[in-house]
Amino acid sequence: MRDITKEEVEKFLSENNFEYVPNQGAVSFPKLQRIYTRLSQGKNLSSIKVADGKIMDGHHRFICSKLLGVKIDIVPGAKNHTDVEYRWETMELHSIDYDTQDEIDNYVKEFDQE
């Protein structure tokens, strides 16, 4: 299995149209790498939450599922009342990890079980 690159993700986001729009302007590249690895190994992930055609929770999972062509469940999410409109092609990929080590460990316990 190979790792994804930041350039690969940026190119993918700028060249594709998706059925849902983002509700944020940036994601964490280290988190994307972890989720990409999980999905490519066939691990389970929690559902993506969507309201009014916008992703409310699950941007990292959505991107990785699209990169790999893997289906993830979509469920209704709580609406966020922001007027800001974000676009995939301008999504920033931050080099900082949004998750704490405790969050990473808890996610592994919950979703990385065989």
Backbone as ProteinMPNN parsed JSONL, in Angstrom:
{"seq_chain_A": "MRDITKEEVEKFLSENNFEYVPNQGAVSFPKLQRIYTRLSQGKNLSSIKVADGKIMDGHHRFICSKLLGVKIDIVPGAKNHTDVEYRWETMELHSIDYDTQDEIDNYVKEFDQE", "coords_chain_A": {"N_chain_A": [[0.834, -1.177, 0.0], [0.489, 2.218, -0.78], [1.346, 5.55, 0.315], [-0.58, 8.59, 0.357], [-0.006, 11.742, -1.277], [0.348, 15.221, -0.51], [0.172, 16.874, -2.747], [-1.129, 15.193, -4.554], [-3.685, 14.99, -3.374], [-4.513, 17.693, -3.405], [-4.621, 18.136, -6.183], [-6.575, 16.252, -6.923], [-8.842, 17.261, -5.546], [-9.158, 19.697, -6.839], [-9.787, 18.977, -9.43], [-12.144, 17.509, -9.538], [-15.717, 17.077, -9.328], [-18.097, 17.005, -6.748], [-20.835, 15.436, -4.998], [-21.575, 16.671, -2.652], [-20.951, 19.709, -0.842], [-18.192, 21.317, 0.859], [-18.155, 22.319, 4.328], [-16.267, 23.72, 5.55], [-13.039, 25.285, 5.332], [-10.564, 24.074, 5.353], [-8.502, 21.16, 5.922], [-6.825, 18.616, 7.861], [-3.785, 17.37, 6.857], [-2.183, 15.22, 8.017], [-4.228, 13.804, 9.341], [-5.827, 13.083, 7.179], [-4.06, 11.274, 5.962], [-3.991, 9.182, 7.872], [-6.674, 8.301, 7.826], [-6.943, 7.579, 5.156], [-5.182, 5.393, 5.039], [-6.51, 3.649, 6.829], [-8.986, 3.236, 5.474], [-8.049, 2.069, 3.095], [-7.217, -0.333, 4.06], [-9.533, -1.581, 4.572], [-10.894, -0.972, 6.888], [-13.485, -0.036, 9.266], [-15.388, 2.987, 9.293], [-16.894, 5.862, 10.808], [-20.124, 7.271, 9.955], [-20.729, 9.862, 7.493], [-21.891, 13.098, 8.075], [-24.475, 15.023, 6.743], [-26.13, 18.022, 5.761], [-28.485, 19.901, 4.032], [-27.064, 19.562, 1.618], [-24.463, 20.026, 2.351], [-21.425, 18.994, 3.863], [-21.374, 18.302, 7.201], [-20.02, 16.948, 9.14], [-17.216, 15.028, 8.734], [-15.394, 15.566, 6.67], [-12.703, 14.741, 6.176], [-12.997, 11.945, 6.018], [-14.751, 11.822, 3.853], [-13.215, 12.889, 1.703], [-11.119, 10.963, 1.568], [-12.585, 8.635, 1.052], [-13.527, 9.191, -1.489], [-11.113, 9.432, -2.902], [-10.269, 6.775, -2.833], [-12.419, 5.44, -3.896], [-14.308, 4.23, -2.272], [-17.28, 3.373, -0.561], [-18.974, 5.223, 1.921], [-21.26, 5.47, 4.589], [-23.859, 7.905, 4.508], [-25.448, 10.169, 6.584], [-28.152, 12.142, 7.993], [-27.224, 15.351, 9.24], [-26.768, 17.863, 11.824], [-27.688, 21.173, 11.092], [-25.478, 23.779, 10.127], [-25.333, 27.132, 10.541], [-23.827, 28.914, 8.966], [-22.939, 31.475, 6.649], [-20.869, 31.383, 4.96], [-19.406, 30.233, 2.0], [-17.758, 27.419, 0.997], [-15.342, 25.777, -1.103], [-14.292, 22.81, -2.746], [-12.055, 22.925, -4.429], [-10.536, 24.972, -3.411], [-9.785, 24.14, -0.96], [-7.754, 24.077, 1.876], [-4.85, 22.281, 2.848], [-3.748, 21.535, 5.813], [-0.684, 21.167, 7.603], [-0.637, 20.566, 10.239], [-1.767, 18.364, 12.847], [-5.047, 17.744, 13.551], [-6.103, 16.126, 15.514], [-5.771, 15.003, 18.891], [-3.447, 12.899, 20.697], [-4.895, 11.236, 22.405], [-7.429, 11.273, 21.17], [-6.792, 10.028, 18.757], [-6.013, 7.481, 19.706], [-8.447, 6.622, 20.881], [-10.083, 6.488, 18.619], [-8.818, 4.453, 17.215], [-9.327, 2.292, 18.949], [-12.124, 2.164, 18.731], [-12.742, 1.87, 15.951], [-10.782, 0.401, 14.573], [-10.865, -2.313, 14.95], [-10.583, -5.739, 14.238]], "CA_chain_A": [[0.0, 0.0, 0.0], [1.261, 3.444, -0.856], [0.801, 6.721, 0.984], [-0.999, 9.683, -0.522], [0.779, 12.962, -1.141], [-0.425, 16.459, -0.441], [-0.047, 17.325, -4.128], [-2.144, 14.309, -5.131], [-4.985, 15.377, -2.819], [-4.848, 19.02, -3.938], [-4.985, 17.961, -7.592], [-7.842, 15.522, -6.931], [-9.918, 18.16, -5.129], [-9.341, 20.769, -7.826], [-10.206, 18.447, -10.73], [-13.356, 16.701, -9.456], [-16.969, 17.62, -8.785], [-18.65, 16.081, -5.765], [-22.255, 15.607, -4.734], [-21.729, 17.516, -1.462], [-19.964, 20.779, -0.721], [-17.607, 21.373, 2.206], [-18.637, 23.326, 5.271], [-15.062, 24.268, 6.16], [-12.081, 25.651, 4.298], [-9.266, 23.41, 5.51], [-8.446, 19.862, 6.584], [-5.502, 18.233, 8.349], [-3.19, 16.343, 6.011], [-1.868, 14.003, 8.785], [-5.47, 13.073, 9.59], [-6.169, 12.472, 5.893], [-3.186, 10.114, 5.759], [-4.449, 8.096, 8.755], [-7.957, 7.784, 7.35], [-6.656, 6.928, 3.878], [-4.608, 4.089, 5.368], [-7.588, 2.841, 7.402], [-9.925, 2.85, 4.423], [-7.393, 1.175, 2.141], [-7.101, -1.628, 4.739], [-10.877, -2.12, 4.758], [-11.387, -0.691, 8.24], [-14.747, 0.676, 9.393], [-15.359, 4.399, 9.677], [-18.221, 6.375, 11.137], [-20.864, 7.894, 8.859], [-20.541, 11.282, 7.181], [-23.138, 13.821, 8.358], [-24.752, 16.014, 5.703], [-27.369, 18.799, 5.853], [-28.646, 20.866, 2.933], [-26.032, 19.356, 0.61], [-23.142, 20.366, 2.893], [-20.878, 18.074, 4.853], [-21.307, 18.911, 8.526], [-19.026, 16.187, 9.892], [-16.671, 13.938, 7.951], [-14.651, 16.037, 5.498], [-11.528, 13.889, 5.955], [-13.506, 10.644, 5.57], [-15.323, 12.004, 2.521], [-12.113, 13.024, 0.741], [-10.424, 9.679, 1.429], [-13.474, 7.671, 0.395], [-13.546, 9.537, -2.915], [-9.801, 9.065, -3.451], [-10.164, 5.323, -2.931], [-13.612, 4.863, -4.503], [-14.949, 3.42, -1.243], [-18.533, 3.966, -0.101], [-19.176, 5.436, 3.357], [-22.64, 5.866, 4.848], [-24.211, 9.321, 4.673], [-26.612, 10.322, 7.458], [-28.475, 13.552, 8.22], [-26.474, 16.03, 10.289], [-27.312, 19.135, 12.294], [-27.336, 22.285, 10.207], [-24.585, 24.84, 10.579], [-25.953, 28.316, 9.941], [-22.841, 29.837, 8.423], [-23.199, 31.962, 5.293], [-19.636, 31.241, 4.187], [-19.444, 29.141, 1.035], [-16.446, 26.84, 0.752], [-15.245, 24.988, -2.326], [-13.262, 21.776, -2.666], [-10.836, 23.287, -5.156], [-9.745, 25.923, -2.622], [-9.567, 23.537, 0.359], [-6.366, 24.095, 2.348], [-4.392, 21.079, 3.529], [-2.833, 21.941, 6.878], [0.289, 20.156, 8.013], [-0.844, 20.248, 11.66], [-2.713, 17.291, 13.11], [-6.181, 18.253, 14.322], [-6.44, 15.199, 16.587], [-4.824, 14.763, 19.974], [-3.084, 11.483, 20.781], [-6.022, 10.526, 23.023], [-8.459, 11.102, 20.141], [-6.284, 9.01, 17.826], [-6.087, 6.197, 20.403], [-9.859, 6.259, 21.018], [-10.572, 6.122, 17.29], [-8.252, 3.139, 16.922], [-10.081, 1.322, 19.749], [-13.502, 2.047, 18.261], [-12.94, 1.546, 14.535], [-9.738, -0.426, 13.964], [-10.958, -3.696, 15.41], [-10.733, -6.712, 13.13]], "C_chain_A": [[0.884, 1.248, 0.0], [0.57, 4.564, -0.093], [0.329, 7.727, -0.053], [-0.087, 10.881, -0.289], [-0.153, 14.165, -1.086], [-0.778, 16.941, -1.846], [-1.133, 16.497, -4.813], [-3.546, 14.704, -4.66], [-5.423, 16.729, -3.377], [-5.312, 18.919, -5.389], [-6.352, 17.296, -7.702], [-9.01, 16.442, -6.593], [-10.194, 19.245, -6.171], [-9.911, 20.271, -9.151], [-11.524, 17.68, -10.709], [-14.536, 17.483, -8.902], [-17.563, 16.566, -7.866], [-20.102, 16.423, -5.476], [-22.555, 16.48, -3.517], [-20.645, 18.573, -1.447], [-19.405, 20.788, 0.701], [-18.222, 22.488, 3.033], [-17.471, 23.884, 6.082], [-14.039, 24.471, 5.051], [-10.733, 24.961, 4.38], [-9.462, 22.047, 6.176], [-7.0, 19.593, 6.992], [-4.938, 17.114, 7.471], [-2.767, 15.103, 6.807], [-3.108, 13.153, 9.077], [-5.95, 12.393, 8.308], [-5.346, 11.207, 5.663], [-3.627, 8.925, 6.618], [-5.73, 7.461, 8.22], [-7.781, 7.055, 6.024], [-6.107, 5.515, 4.111], [-5.683, 3.154, 5.902], [-8.53, 2.316, 6.313], [-9.298, 1.862, 3.446], [-7.181, -0.216, 2.732], [-8.462, -2.256, 5.013], [-11.452, -1.893, 6.134], [-12.713, 0.057, 8.191], [-14.513, 2.124, 9.777], [-16.777, 4.848, 9.987], [-18.815, 7.102, 9.929], [-20.495, 9.361, 8.696], [-21.895, 11.963, 7.386], [-23.297, 14.973, 7.373], [-26.08, 16.713, 5.994], [-27.383, 19.822, 4.73], [-27.528, 20.77, 1.901], [-24.63, 19.707, 1.051], [-22.705, 19.309, 3.895], [-20.732, 18.823, 6.175], [-20.244, 18.237, 9.393], [-18.532, 15.063, 8.995], [-15.909, 14.357, 6.708], [-13.463, 15.129, 5.167], [-11.959, 12.524, 5.414], [-14.05, 10.733, 4.147], [-14.221, 12.069, 1.466], [-11.442, 11.678, 0.5], [-11.299, 8.637, 0.749], [-13.539, 7.935, -1.106], [-12.215, 9.183, -3.581], [-9.709, 7.572, -3.722], [-11.349, 4.671, -3.64], [-14.348, 3.925, -3.574], [-16.21, 4.137, -0.765], [-18.55, 4.064, 1.426], [-20.605, 5.912, 3.534], [-22.761, 7.376, 5.032], [-25.468, 9.371, 5.528], [-26.913, 11.811, 7.619], [-27.667, 14.115, 9.39], [-27.173, 17.307, 10.709], [-26.819, 20.254, 11.388], [-26.411, 23.263, 10.902], [-25.05, 26.096, 9.849], [-24.956, 29.34, 9.428], [-23.23, 30.241, 7.0], [-21.967, 31.832, 4.4], [-19.781, 30.043, 3.256], [-18.024, 28.687, 0.732], [-16.5, 25.988, -0.512], [-14.1, 23.992, -2.187], [-11.959, 22.222, -3.314], [-9.98, 24.316, -4.427], [-9.468, 25.407, -1.202], [-8.077, 23.565, 0.704], [-6.054, 22.781, 3.058], [-3.341, 21.488, 4.553], [-1.891, 20.807, 7.254], [0.146, 19.797, 9.495], [-1.885, 19.143, 11.791], [-3.817, 17.838, 13.999], [-6.514, 17.387, 15.528], [-5.347, 15.145, 17.644], [-4.479, 13.276, 19.982], [-4.204, 10.675, 21.413], [-7.134, 10.276, 22.006], [-8.053, 10.026, 19.138], [-6.416, 7.627, 18.453], [-7.524, 5.714, 20.541], [-10.454, 5.818, 19.69], [-10.07, 4.735, 16.904], [-9.041, 2.067, 17.677], [-11.468, 1.085, 19.173], [-13.622, 1.476, 16.849], [-11.902, 0.608, 13.925], [-9.737, -1.856, 14.478], [-11.219, -4.604, 14.227], [-12.084, -7.359, 13.158]], "O_chain_A": [[1.897, 1.31, 0.698], [-0.642, 4.529, 0.119], [0.781, 7.716, -1.198], [0.526, 11.011, 0.77], [-1.289, 14.119, -1.558], [-1.906, 17.366, -2.095], [-1.954, 17.031, -5.559], [-4.483, 14.747, -5.457], [-6.576, 16.891, -3.776], [-6.294, 19.555, -5.772], [-7.194, 17.731, -8.488], [-10.043, 16.414, -7.262], [-11.339, 19.657, -6.356], [-10.462, 21.06, -9.918], [-11.985, 17.237, -11.761], [-14.376, 18.419, -8.119], [-17.533, 15.374, -8.174], [-20.542, 17.554, -5.684], [-23.673, 16.974, -3.37], [-19.552, 18.364, -1.974], [-20.06, 20.326, 1.634], [-18.74, 23.469, 2.499], [-17.662, 24.448, 7.159], [-14.16, 23.901, 3.967], [-9.85, 25.228, 3.565], [-10.44, 21.813, 6.886], [-6.075, 20.258, 6.526], [-5.537, 16.045, 7.355], [-2.973, 13.995, 6.311], [-3.04, 11.924, 9.06], [-6.424, 11.258, 8.345], [-5.877, 10.188, 5.22], [-3.635, 7.788, 6.145], [-5.854, 6.238, 8.168], [-8.408, 6.02, 5.798], [-6.526, 4.563, 3.453], [-5.766, 1.998, 5.485], [-8.828, 1.123, 6.244], [-9.957, 0.914, 3.018], [-6.985, -1.177, 1.989], [-8.547, -3.33, 5.609], [-12.413, -2.561, 6.516], [-13.029, 0.708, 7.194], [-13.564, 2.448, 10.491], [-17.743, 4.276, 9.482], [-18.098, 7.494, 9.008], [-20.017, 10.011, 9.626], [-22.922, 11.464, 6.925], [-22.392, 15.786, 7.189], [-27.041, 16.074, 6.422], [-26.397, 20.526, 4.51], [-27.09, 21.789, 1.367], [-23.701, 19.695, 0.244], [-23.51, 18.798, 4.674], [-20.052, 19.846, 6.251], [-19.645, 18.868, 10.264], [-19.323, 14.237, 8.541], [-15.791, 13.567, 5.772], [-13.247, 14.789, 4.003], [-11.362, 12.008, 4.47], [-13.838, 9.832, 3.335], [-14.291, 11.377, 0.45], [-11.221, 11.293, -0.648], [-10.805, 7.84, -0.048], [-13.599, 6.997, -1.901], [-12.201, 8.687, -4.708], [-9.136, 7.153, -4.728], [-11.301, 3.481, -3.954], [-14.944, 2.943, -4.015], [-16.211, 5.355, -0.586], [-18.189, 3.119, 2.128], [-21.108, 6.68, 2.715], [-21.898, 8.027, 5.621], [-26.449, 8.689, 5.229], [-26.037, 12.649, 7.408], [-27.456, 13.439, 10.398], [-28.075, 17.779, 10.018], [-25.66, 20.265, 10.973], [-26.54, 23.537, 12.095], [-25.141, 26.086, 8.621], [-25.239, 30.538, 9.463], [-23.782, 29.439, 6.247], [-22.028, 32.14, 3.209], [-20.223, 28.972, 3.671], [-17.194, 29.469, 0.269], [-17.568, 25.541, -0.932], [-13.069, 24.294, -1.587], [-10.878, 21.928, -2.804], [-8.819, 24.516, -4.785], [-8.978, 26.148, -0.351], [-7.243, 23.126, -0.087], [-6.892, 22.238, 3.778], [-2.19, 21.754, 4.206], [-2.264, 19.634, 7.225], [0.746, 18.825, 9.955], [-2.773, 19.008, 10.949], [-3.544, 18.342, 15.088], [-7.144, 17.864, 16.472], [-4.158, 15.229, 17.336], [-5.16, 12.482, 19.334], [-4.447, 9.54, 21.004], [-7.718, 9.193, 21.98], [-8.878, 9.213, 18.722], [-6.884, 6.697, 17.797], [-7.8, 4.531, 20.343], [-11.243, 4.874, 19.644], [-10.814, 3.937, 16.333], [-9.386, 1.038, 17.097], [-11.941, -0.05, 19.127], [-14.52, 0.676, 16.584], [-12.137, 0.069, 12.843], [-8.708, -2.531, 14.439], [-11.987, -4.267, 13.326], [-12.385, -8.198, 12.309]]}, "name": "protein", "num_of_chains": 1, "seq": "MRDITKEEVEKFLSENNFEYVPNQGAVSFPKLQRIYTRLSQGKNLSSIKVADGKIMDGHHRFICSKLLGVKIDIVPGAKNHTDVEYRWETMELHSIDYDTQDEIDNYVKEFDQE"}
